[in-house]
């Protein structure tokens, strides 16, 4: 079980030259995800999977609370 759910109005993505960085920080209105090259590739793959009907998966470090979940909202 997760410790809590946070919502923000904006997501800011930042890219750094390091290949392994994954830093996720939140403030009351903005969440900032700073990633390196290896994570950029994985997030791109996730976006492609979503666009072709995939969902219900997580991208991020092994610490489950630091990752991002992708899923389709059921209607």
N, C-alpha and C positions, 0 to 999 in steps of 0.2 A: 504494500500500500504506500502511496506517495504521501509525503508530509503535508502537502497543500498545493493548491493550484493558484497561479498568478496570472492575471490578464493585464495587458497594456494596450495602448492605442496604436503604438508604432513599433516596428521591428527595424533595426538598423543593422546592416551587414557590413563588415569591414574585413579586408583581406590583408594579410601580412606575408612577408616573403618566407618565413619559416614553414616547413612542410607539415609540422605536427601540431601547431597551435589550435586550441579550441577553448575560447574564453567566452563565457556567457554571463553577462551582468545585467541587472535590472534596476530601474529607478521607477518612481510611481507612474510615469507615462511612456517610457521607452525601454525596450529590451535591446541590448547590443550583443550581437554574436560576432566575434572576431575569429577568423579561421585561417589556416594555412592551406597550401595547395592540395594535400591529400584529402582534407575535408571538403574543399571546394568541389573536387571530383565526385565525392560521395553525395553531396547535396544536389549536384546536377543530376546524378543518377536517380535520386529520390524524386526530383521534380519530373523527370521523364516517366518514372513509374506511375506517379500520380496522374499524369496527363494521359496515360494509356489504361487507366482503370485500377491500378495497384493501390494498395493502402494497408493500413494496420501494421506499420513497422516503425522502427526508431533509428535515428542516425545520431551518433555522438560517442563520446568516450564510454568506457565500461561502466562508469558511475551513472546508473540509470536516471538519476535526478538531474543530470547535466545535459542530457540529450534532448532531441526534439522528436516528438511523435507525429506521424502522418497518418491520417485516416479520413475516410469519407463520412460525412454526416448523413445518417439514415433519414429519409423523408417519411 
